[in-house]
Amino acid sequence: MANHPTPPNAVPEPASRLTRWIAPSAALAAFITYLATMNRTVGVVDCGELAACAWTLGVAHPTGYPTLMLLGWLVSHAVPVAPILALNVLAAALTAAGVGVLALLADRLLAAAGADCGGPVGRRAIAGLAALFTGLAGAWWQQGTSWEVYCLHALLLPLACLLFLRYVADEAAAEAAATAAAPARAGFSRPGHFFAFVLGLAFTNHLTTGLLAPAFLVYWFAVLVPAGRQGKRRPPAGPAWARAFRRWLYLVPAFALGLVPPYLLLMTRAAAHPPLNWGSPSNLPDLVHHVRGLDYGHVMGHFFDGAFFTQFGYFAHWLPGAVGYLGLATGAGGLVLLWRRARPLAVWTVLVFAACVVAACSYNVNDIANYFMSAVMMVGLWSAVAAAAAWGRFGRRAGYAIAVALVVVAGVTGWKANDDRGNTITEDFARNMLGTLPEGAIVLTQQWDFWEAGSLYLQIVEGYRRDVTVIDTDSLHADWYIDQLTRAHPQVMAPVKAEAERVAEGARRIRRGLLKTLAERQQYARDFYALVDALVERNAAAHPCFMTYDPFDQYTAAGWRRVPWGLAQRLVKDDAYLPAEVPQLRFRMWNRRIVPQVVWTLKLYAEACQNRAAYEHANGRDDLARRYAEMAVSFDPGFDATKVPDFPAQIEVQVAGELRRFARARDDLPRGVYPAWY
């Protein structure tokens, strides 16, 4: 660092031809890395649903993500390859573009902190390497390997930050240059329009954009108010605080331009009843409900309770692995240096980091790593400051050595943790589940993460086994889902029209807060189970009915016996032996690392086979029982149950338990013992 102070609103020097290539080079390096480690098919959890929504321009799960769905629709229909492959490449491109913007953001922060790196070329080289380091860190790299909502967030998040800092610098310079004869006035400006538009657009992709607000507000007033108090002002100019407030009003039109059209598109598409229409937000109240994510209210808002501290403990364990101990050390050192050199910027970065961590840890789910993106971004910026300081104190080689080491360590350690090549587990299980069911089957399930979301892509986009009716019993509590099922499978829903309408009306009353008394809630529960019973009872003759291996409560299809059949359980009335062909499964093992959803999917294979083995054994068919038991253990990923890493919500305990079940099944096989999986 230089020994002279630099104002926090300093701007980078004009770029030379060489420096203009640094940010694109960082983005290109990230893009190549993402392509090399990218999944070529449907990934776990929401990937299949989001791909189907993009292809049909449908309404995805809350908050809808209209901007991303529009981009996905354009690309998937324009590029002549499989839609899921086009979407995965788009995810890699968006995330890589975010790395390029990160390089520009790091350069601006280094310039404001007075980094002494031998001029613009050295400073921007350090910024580019720091950006690439961030792009290879946990929570960023994985956004470029499959189609998920955070790939666009990886671009819009740093872009909003960069444009904000540029806008503040321009406004502060105007305030500082004002004179009594020409006082500074709040008004419209091109940087302000651009920043506000991108901020509004970012909100249409992910509401965690709002977590930037504390940092933005504090930095805004910390920079503009002192700048506005320099020199004398005539009364018409107004107090510095008032001008700072008024400037926000001029941002509203551009912000609305970024925010409103995508959500109008969402409402328009919902009114058109696309194949996937989560929440059916075709009017303003339903749109607000959907965008606020109230369907997930039960897992949000766990501030400073037991769930929060469990998630925070996971974050404390996860962060060193995500950025590396070298990244953690340089980040901490860089924050100290930034605090000394440009305190308003240091406070801004700390507030972004803190808001991200607190909000993410209040979310009691098992896939919160994506929510730590802002925190990782700040560590990357702090590390850039540390590398630049090493250059200023010890010379160019020291600065480059630290920056290059950060990239190399992140790339080497992160490759295995983020390499998703060959991971066909979700697609294979979805194809096997659908493919082993008889013509016109109905299957009740709660296995969204493992195959159900993937089946949406296969059925809607590829047209695979559209004759099978997949019913998510969790979503069956929603009126929009009942309407969606009725449109997609009228032959299944027509016999239960009256029951479905009662449940749909109850769901609407729940959403409006009108179902308050115990008697009303009990009646709704009876209506729901009556609907499930009617679905099975009135369709069983024409549509074989199945349930997957889920923790269904005792009232779901209570009058039916569940017989292991294929990868599910067939619902029957009598006790007679039900023969079934040994399923011909298309399966490709993927066990490069422990991913909870992958382990659980492998467990679903083994569970179905092991339960059928127990059924065959109970009916005196030990040859078939052994064959199924051998199939069950073939899905063992071979992981050591004692070496399962920490995961959010302490699910490592469940993962280890499933691995121990595999070990027990393998031990039982030579003894001719075929117990059920549970």
N, C-alpha and C positions, 0 to 999 in steps of 0.2 A: 504494500500500500504506500501511496505517497504520504509525505509528512504534512501536507497542507490540507485543510478542511475543504470539502466540496459540498455545495448546497444540495439538499436531497432532490431538488427538481432539475438537476443537471441532465443534459441530454447527450447522447453519443455524438461523436464527430461524424461528418459525412463519410459514407462508406466508399472504399476503393473497390475496383473490380474484384480483387482477391477476396476481400472480406464479404462481398455479397454472396460468394459461393459457400461460405462456412455453414450457415443455417440449412440451405438445401442439401449440403453434403451430410450433415448430421441426420436429416430426415431420410435421405437415401440409404444410409448405413442402417438405420433402424428398420426401414421398409424391407431391405434384403434379409435382415435377421428375422423379422416377423414372418416373411414368406417361407423361410427355411424351417421354421418351427410351427407353422400354421396347421390347424386341423383342416382336413379336406372335405369334411362332411358335417353332420349335425353334432353339436356339442351337448354337454350336459345342461340340466336345469332349463332355462327359458329359451335357449337358442332355437329350437324347433318352432316354438310358437312365434318368436320374433321374425324368423325367416318366412313363415307362412303369412304373417301379417304384412311384411314388406312386399311379398309377391302379390298379395291381393289388395294392398293398401287398406288393410283392416285396422281395427282398434285393438292395440295390445293391452296387456295388463297395466294397472296404474303405474305411471301417470299418463300412459298413452303414447308418448314419444313421437308426436306427429312429424317433426322435422326429420328425424332419423328414418321413420317409415317411408316418407316421401323420397328421401335419397336412396333408400334400399329398393323402392319400387322402380325408380328410374334406372338404376344400375342393373338390377336383376333382369329387367326386360330389355336392356340395351346391349348387354354383353352376351355373346352366343356361347355360353358355357352353362353348366348346371347352376341353377339359381343359388344354391347354398354355397357353391364355390365362389361365385361372383360376390356374394355378400361377405364371405370370409376375407376375400381379397380387399373389398371395400373397407372392412374393419381394420385391416393392416394398413391401408393407405391413410385413413383418417387418423389413426394413432401415430403413424410416422409423421404426418403433417403437424401433429401436435408437438412432436420432438423439435421440428424446425422452428415453431413458434416459441418453444421453451428456450431455444438458443437466443432468440431476439430478446426474450424477457430477461434472461441471465445477463446479456450484454447491457441492457438498460440499467439493471441493478448494479452491476460492476462500475458502470460509468458514474452513477449517482454516488457510489461509495468511494470514488476516487481511486479506483484500481490502477496501479502502475505496472503495466504489462508490456512496456516498450511501445506503446501506441495502440491504435485501433485493431491492427492485425492480431497482435498477441492477445489482447483482451477478448476479442471475438472468437479466437481459437479456443481459449479457456472456456468461454461461454458455450461454444458448440460441443466441446467434450463433456462439460457438465450436463448439458441437455441430453446427450447420448447416454450418459450414466443414468440419468433419471428414467429415460426410456427403456433401459435394461433392468431397472429395479422392479421389485415386486409391486403388484397393483398397477403397473403400467405395461410391462411386457405382455402380460396375459390378455390385455385388451386388444392386442394386435393379432391374436391367434384364432379367434372365433367371433361369430356375429353376436354381439351383445350391445346393450345400450351405452356402455361406458366408452366405447371407441370414439363416438362423437364428443363425449364429455372430455376426453383426452385432448381434443383440439380446442373446443370452446372455452374450457377452463383457463388454460394459459393465455389464450387470445384475449379473453375478457380482462385478465390481469394486466397484460401488456398495454392494451388500449386505455385502460384506466390510468395507469402510470403516465402514459403519454399525454392524456387529457389534463391530468392534474398539473403536469409540468408546463404545459402551454398556458393554462389559466393562471398559474402562479407567476409565470414570467410576465404575463400581461398586467397582473396586479403590481408586481414589483416595478415595472416600467412606467406605471401611470404617474401623472403629475397633477398638480392642483388645477392646471389649465385643461388637462385632458384626463379626467378621472376614469378609472376602470369601471366598466359596466358589465353586468351579467347579460348574456345573450346567446343566440344560437351560434354554433361553430361546427365545422366539419369533423374535427376529432371527437367532439361531444356526441354528434349524431352517430358516428361509426361505433363508438364505445357503447352507447345506449342501445343501438340496434342489436349488436352482438350479445349484449347482456340479456335482452329480451329473448333472443333466439336460444341462448343457453338455458333459460328457464323452461323453454318448451321441450328440452331434452332431458334435463334432470333438475329436480327442485333443490338438490344440495348446492346448486349455484347460490342460493340464498344465504348459505353459510359464509359467503364472502362479505356480507353486509357489515358486520362489526369492524372488520379490518378496513374496508373501504371508507366507512364513515369517519373512523378515527383518523386515518391518514389524510382524508380530504380536508378536515378542519385543522389538523396539525400543520399542514403545509399552506393552505390558502389564507387562513386568518393572519398568521405572522406576515405573509407576503403583502396582504392588504393593509397592514398597519404601517408599512414603510412610507415615510414622507407624510405630507399633509394632504388631506382630502377635503374637498368642498362638500357641504351637506348633500347636494344632489346625488353624490356617489353612494351615500349611505354607509353604515358600519360594515366592517369586514365580515362579521358573522352573518349579517343580513344578506350580503352579496353571495356568500358561500351557499346559503340556503336557497336563494333565488335561482342559482345556477341549476339546481336539481330540477326545477320546474321546466326549464328549457330542454331537459333530456326526455321528458315524458312522451312527446310525439314519436321520436325515433324508437324508444323502448317499446311503445305500443305497436309500432310497425313490425318489430321483431317478434313480439309476443302474440298478438291477436290473430293474424292470418293463419298460422299453423293450427291454432285451436279451433278456428272457424272451419278449417279443412277437416279436423277431427270430428266436429259436430256434423258436418255435411256427409262424411263417410258413414258415420254411425246411423244417420237417417236413411242411408241407402241400404242398410242391412247387409254388410259384407259377411263372408263366411265366418270370420272371427270378429266379434263385436263386443269385447269385454266392457261391461258396464253400460253399453248402449247409450253413451252420453250425447244424445241428440238435442237436448235442451240445456239451458244454463244451470239449473240446480243439479242435474245428473253430471254435467261436465265438472262443476266445482267438486262434487263428491268424488269423481274419478281422479281429478288432478291432485286433490289433497291426499289421495291414497288411503282413504278412510277404511277400505277393506282390510288394510294391514295395521289398523290402529292398535290391535292387541299385542303387536310385537314392537311397537314404537313408543318412545317417550319413557324409557326406563332410565331416568336420570338418578344416578347416585344411589341405586338400590343394589341388591345382590347380583342381578343380571348385568348391571352396568360394570361392576367391579370384576365380574368374570370376563366380560369382553375386554375390559381395560387390561387385565392380566394377559389375555391373549395378545393384545396389541404390543405390550411391553416385550413379550417373547418374540413376536413376529417381526417387529421393526428391524432388529439387528440382522436377521436373515434376509429381509427385503432389500436393505440398502448396503448390507455388509458392515462389518465392524470398522473397516476403513472409512466407509461412507458416514457412519455414525460419528466417528471421531472427527473427521474433517468438517462435518456438518456442525457439530458442537463448537469447534474452534471458529468456524466461519461466522456463526451467530454472534459469538463474543466480539469478533472484530467488526462485524457490521453494527453492533450496538455502540461501539466506540466511534465509528466513523459516520454513520448515517442513522441516528436513532429513530427518526420517524419511519424509515424503511424497515428497520429491525422490528419495531413494534408491529408494523403491518404484517410481516412474515410470521411473527409469533401468534398474532391473532388468527391468521388463516390456519395455521397449524393447530392451535388449540380448539377452534370451533369445529374443525374437521374431526378431531379425535373425540371430543365430547359427544358430538352428534352421532358419530358412527357407533360408539360404545353403548349408546342408548337404544340401539337397534338389536333386539334379541333374536338374531337369526344366525345360521351357520355359514353364511357366505358374505361376511362384512369386509373382507380384504379390499374389495373394489371401492369401498367408501373411504379408504385411507389415501386416495390418490392425491388430495391436496396436501396432506402431511408429507408424503414422499416428495412432492414437487418442492416444498419448502426446504427439505433436507438437501435436495439437489442444488437449489439456489445458494444455500449456506456453504455447501462444498465448493461452489464456484468462487465464492469470496475467499475461502481458505487457500485454494490453489493460486488465485491471483495474489494473495498476500505473500505466499511462498516465493512467487516470481519476484515481487518487489523487494523482498528481503534477501533472498538467496540466489536470485538469478533465474534466467529463462529455463534452464534445465530442471530446476527444482519445481517450478510451476507446471511445466509439461509432465514431469515425472508423476506428480500427484494426480493430475487430471487424467493422464493415460492409465495410471494404475486403477483409478476408480472405474474406468470403462472396462478394463480387462478383467478385474475381479468380478464386477457385476455380470459381465458376459459369460465368464467361465462358470461361476456359481449359479447363475440364473438359467443356464441352458437346460439342465435337467429338470429344474423346477417349473419351466414354462414350455418345454418342448411337447407339443400336442400332436405331432405327426403320428399317423397310424392309429389314432384313438377313434375307433369305430364302435366303441362299446354301446353308446346310446342308439345309433342307427341300427346296429345288429340286433339289439334286444327288441326295439320297436318292430323291426321286420319279422323277427321270430315270434313275437307275441301275436301280431296280426296274422302272420302267415300260418300259424298252427291252429287258428280258430276256424271252425266250420263256416260255411257260407251263411251270411246273414246273421252272424252271432252278435250278441249284446254282451259287453263286458263292463262291469262296475269296478271302478278303480280309484285309488288315491295316490298313485305313483307318478305324479307330475314330473319330478326331477329326473326320473330314471328312464322313462320311455314314452310317457303320455304326451309331453310337449313335442318330442321327436315324431310321434305318430301324426301330429297335426301337419307337420311338413310333408310326411310321406303320403298321407291321404289327400290333403288339399292341393299340394303343389305337384307331386309326382303321380297322383291318382292311384296309389297302391292300396288295395283292399278297402275301397270306399264302402263296400257292402257291410263292413263291420261297424257297429255303433259303439263308440267308446263314450262312457258316461262317467264324468268326474263327480263323485257323490258329494265332495266338498262344494263344488260350484253349483250343484243341483239346488242349493239353498237360495240361489239368486234368480230373480225374474228374467234378467237378460239372458242367462244361460238356458233357461227353459225355452225362451223364444228362439234362441240359436239352435237348440236341439230340434225343436219343432220344424224349423225351416230346413235343417240338414237331413233329418230322418223322420219325415211325417208318418211313415208307415209304422214306426215304433211308438211315436207319441200320440197318434190319433186315438188309440184305445184308452188312454189315460188322460184325456183332455180335461175332464172335470177335476180330477185330483191335481193335475199340473196347475190349473188356474187357481185353485185354493192355495197351493204353496206359493205361487207367484204373487198373489195378493198379500199373503203373510210376509213375504220377503220385502215387498214395497213398504209395508207398514213398519217393518223393522228398520229399514233405511231412513224412514221419516221420524223415527222415535215414537211411534204410536202403539207399539206392542209393549205394554208396561206391566200389566198384572201377571201374577203367577199363572192364573187360569188361562190367560191369553197365550202365554208362552207354551204351556202344556198342550193347548189345542194345536198350536203351530207344529209342535213336535209330533203329535199324532197324525197330523195331515202329511207331514214329510214322510214318515215311515209308511203311511198308507200309499203314498205315491210310489215309493220304492217297491213295495209289495205288489202293487198293481202293474208296474213295469214288467216285473218278472212273471207274475201269474198270467197276465193277458197276452204276453208275447211268447211264452215258452213253447207253445205248440209250433209256431212258425219260425221263431228265432231262438236257437240254443243260447242259454244264459250262463254267464260266468262271473266270477269275482276274482280279483287278484289277491295276493297274500298281503293284506293290509290289516292294521288294527281296527277293523270295523267294530262298532259296538254291537252288543248282543241283539239289538232290535232291528238291525239291517238284514232283511231277507231271513228273518228268524225261523220261518216255517219250512226252510229248505235245507237239505243236506248238501254239504260241500265235498265234492270228490276231486282229488288231484287229477288234473287233465291238462296235458301240455305244459304251458307256463302259468296256468291259472287254475281255478277250481270250478268245476261244472256244478250247477245247481240242479239237483234232482229231488224227487219226492220219495222214491222207494229206497230200500236197502240192498237191492240186487247189485251184483258185481257189474261195474261199468268198464268194458274193455276200451282200450285206447292204443293207437299206434305209437310206437316210440318216436318222438318228434325228431325230424331231421333239421338240426339247427345250424344256421350259418353263423359261425362264431370265430372271431379273431382276438386272441388274448392281447391285452395291453396292460402291462404292469411295470412301466418305467418308474413310477413313483406312486405313493399312496395318495389317492384322491378319494375322499369319502364317498362321493356319488358313484365312482367306479367300483369301489369295494362293495357297496350296497347292491349295485346292479349284478355283480358276480354272485353275490349272496342270493339274489332272487332266482337266478338260474339254479344254483345248488339247492335252494329250498324247494323249488318245484320238483326237481328230480328226486331229492331225498324223500319228500312226502309221498311221491308216487311209489318209491321203493317200499316205504312202510305200508302203503295200501296193498301193493302186490304181495308182500310178505304176509300180511294179515289174511289174504285170500288164497294162501298156499301156493303162490307162484314165485318161488325163490329164484328161479333163473332170471325172470324179468326183474325181480327185486334187486338182484346183484347188478344187472345191467344198468338200471337207473342209478344205483348207488355209485357205480364207477363213473357215470356221467356227472354226478354231483361233485365228486372230488376233482374232476377234470377242470372245474372252474376255480379252483384254489389259486389265487394270485401268487402265493408263496411268500408273502410278507411275514416278518417276525412280529407277533402280537406285542412283544415287549419293547418294540422300537417305533411305535406309532407316534408321530410328532403331535404337538399341540394344535388343536383346531378351535374355531370359535364355538361358544356355548358348550364347551367341554365334550364335544361329540367324539373326541378321540377315545373315550371310554367305550362308546358303542362300536366304533370301528374295531378296536382291539377285541371286543366280545365276538364280533362276527368272524374275525380271523381265528379265534380259538374254536369256534364252531367248526370251521373247516378242518382244523387239526383233529377234533374229536371224530368227525365223520371219516377221516382217513384212518384213524385208529380202529374204528368200528368195522371197517370193510373186511379185513382179514378174518375177523371173528364171526362173520356172517350175521352181524347184528345190524338191523335197519330201522333205527328209530326215526320218528318224524323230526323235522328240523327244529321245531319248537318243543 
